[in-house]
Amino acid sequence: MAASDAASRAELLFRRAFAADATHRGSASGRVNLIGDHIDYAGGTVLPMALPMRTHVAAARAPRDDAASEIEGDDGWRRYVLGVLAELREVGLSIPPLALAVASDVPVGAGLSSSAALEVAVARAALAVSGERLAPREIALVCQRAEHRHAGVPCGIMDQWCVGHAAAGEAIALDCAALESRPVALPRALRVEIVDSGVRHALRDGGYAARRADVESAATTLGIAHLARLPRGRWHEIDTLPAHIARRARHVVREQARVEAAIDALEREDLALFGALLVESHASLRDDFDVSVPELDRIVDDALALGALGARMTGGGFGGCAVVAWRA
């Protein structure tokens, strides 16, 4: 369904639910990460791009606000919505009681940032209704805190930052430690395809948090704030860690190097190297980070057999999508 159809659906849902027209709107895109998964919370550099698929929120002032009573008992998607509103108020913004209707064509649980798209769209709608203003950087941080505190997902900043900053079809190189990003042009000869494995994940199930804990354990043991920034001359120290922690750390430092090489490859239009780095990244996520599933592995193998430049799982893992690079 086209994004414009999702926008119309949000308006229609609002009208049906509240017997009135929405007064304001907010929207945000999904994103796909080309390379650099599970290193954003390790202070690494990631290379996501925005997608044309969007989440739309139709909004207006409501006569009362049930957020305080609903957050604690609600285990569904309303945690994300109510969490964003709570965090906007926490930073001192005057967000009134709101009536909201949501429609989206960003697939849920597919590793394409459906939660971040919802969070940012809600934030933008709430700001529009209230007349308040917040810079994209601050919107991203507010939405990340909402996911941490109210949805229970200890995510890095990549999803909210990309959703809040990138234009459709544009890749951005984001330094997650410095919170600085820049656009990266995609060669005209490159075609990016997203393939859905059909396996749905829920990052709240614990696998994501466990991987993050492993990474933080490695950083603490090695005495470094951001594991992704461990100097190459110290990589041998990873071998002193417990075996499964060492595998997690090995993925993080090597993935950081792959991201840097991938950005350089795109800027030089070396598509063969870019594709090879995607394949290496998938193998690392599968073997060292244990977040792939057979369905994703099969997509990667099939794409390479058909002549793709490269392919890899994308997102948090445990299902979702693969990204495939083709020569256009």
PyMOL commands that set and color helices and strands:
alter all, ss='L'
color gray80, all
select helices_A, chain A and resi 3-18+40-42+67-71+78-90+114-130+136-151+158-165+203-205+207-222+227-229+232-240+243-267+271-287+294-305
alter helices_A, ss='H'
color red, helices_A
select strands_A, chain A and resi 24-35+45-61+98-104+171-175+180-184+190-196+310-314+321-327
alter strands_A, ss='S'
color yellow, strands_A
deselect
rebuild
show_as cartoon
